[in-house]
Amino acid sequence: MIFLSGQIGIEPETGNLKEGIEEQTKQTLENIKNILESYNLSMENVLKVTIFLKNMEDFQKVNEIYSSYFKEPFPSRSTVCVKELPKGALIEIEVIAYK
């Protein structure tokens, strides 16, 4: 089992947080994908996803982007609205994967 700590939309090359919910969501999922690949895994190995959103009104936008990274059967998922996230992020995602 691989337990990835929460990831936010920081661009690894610059260390900067992407702007806006769409870009932060894409970058966060790319960061997760890259970490999994370093373990010779893919998004298909993910069993459970937890999404922390600063604004639940962003749920639909996040869901559209999220669905492009995962295939059916989708991993189980929880989405929680939170007051604040590190570095002022709009989204944080953690995953549990299997090897």
C-alpha positions as CSV (number, residue, x, y, z in Angstrom):
1,M,0.0,0.0,0.0
2,I,1.2,3.5,-0.8
3,F,-0.2,6.4,1.2
4,L,0.4,9.7,-0.4
5,S,0.2,12.8,1.8
6,G,-2.0,15.6,0.6
7,Q,-0.7,17.3,-2.6
8,I,-1.5,20.8,-3.7
9,G,-1.1,22.5,-7.1
10,I,2.5,23.5,-6.8
11,E,4.5,23.4,-10.0
12,P,7.6,21.3,-9.1
13,E,9.9,23.2,-11.5
14,T,9.2,26.7,-10.0
15,G,7.7,25.9,-6.5
16,N,4.9,28.3,-7.3
17,L,1.2,27.5,-6.7
18,K,-0.8,27.6,-9.9
19,E,-3.6,30.1,-10.2
20,G,-7.3,29.2,-10.1
21,I,-9.1,26.0,-9.2
22,E,-8.8,24.4,-12.7
23,E,-5.1,24.9,-12.9
24,Q,-4.5,23.9,-9.3
25,T,-6.6,20.7,-9.8
26,K,-4.7,19.7,-12.9
27,Q,-1.3,20.4,-11.3
28,T,-2.3,18.5,-8.1
29,L,-3.3,15.4,-10.1
30,E,-0.2,15.6,-12.3
31,N,1.9,15.8,-9.1
32,I,0.1,12.6,-7.8
33,K,0.5,10.9,-11.1
34,N,4.3,11.7,-11.2
35,I,4.8,10.4,-7.6
36,L,2.9,7.2,-8.4
37,E,5.0,6.7,-11.5
38,S,8.2,7.0,-9.4
39,Y,6.9,3.8,-7.7
40,N,6.1,2.2,-11.1
41,L,2.4,2.7,-10.5
42,S,-0.4,4.6,-12.3
43,M,-3.6,6.3,-11.4
44,E,-5.3,2.9,-12.0
45,N,-3.6,1.7,-8.8
46,V,-5.4,4.2,-6.7
47,L,-8.0,2.8,-4.3
48,K,-9.1,5.8,-2.3
49,V,-9.0,9.6,-2.9
50,T,-9.8,12.3,-0.4
51,I,-10.3,15.8,-1.8
52,F,-10.2,18.9,0.4
53,L,-11.8,22.0,-1.2
54,K,-11.7,25.5,0.0
55,N,-15.0,26.3,-1.9
56,M,-17.6,23.6,-2.4
57,E,-18.9,25.6,-5.4
58,D,-15.8,24.4,-7.2
59,F,-16.9,20.8,-6.9
60,Q,-18.3,20.5,-10.5
61,K,-15.1,22.0,-12.1
62,V,-12.9,19.6,-10.0
63,N,-15.1,16.6,-10.9
64,E,-14.7,17.3,-14.6
65,I,-10.9,17.4,-14.4
66,Y,-10.8,14.5,-11.9
67,S,-12.8,12.3,-14.3
68,S,-10.1,12.7,-17.0
69,Y,-7.5,11.2,-14.7
70,F,-9.4,8.1,-13.6
71,K,-11.2,5.3,-15.4
72,E,-14.1,3.1,-14.3
73,P,-14.3,1.6,-11.8
74,F,-13.4,4.9,-10.2
75,P,-11.6,4.7,-6.8
76,S,-13.8,5.5,-3.8
77,R,-13.7,9.2,-3.0
78,S,-14.6,11.6,-0.3
79,T,-14.8,15.4,-0.8
80,V,-14.6,17.7,2.2
81,C,-15.0,21.5,2.4
82,V,-12.3,23.1,4.6
83,K,-11.7,26.7,5.8
84,E,-8.0,26.9,4.7
85,L,-5.3,24.9,3.0
86,P,-1.5,25.2,3.0
87,K,0.0,28.1,1.1
88,G,-3.5,29.5,0.3
89,A,-4.3,26.5,-2.0
90,L,-7.8,26.0,-3.3
91,I,-7.6,22.2,-3.3
92,E,-5.6,19.4,-1.7
93,I,-5.8,15.8,-2.7
94,E,-4.5,12.7,-0.9
95,V,-4.6,9.1,-2.2
96,I,-4.1,5.5,-1.2
97,A,-2.8,3.2,-3.9
98,Y,-1.8,-0.5,-4.0
99,K,1.2,-2.1,-5.6
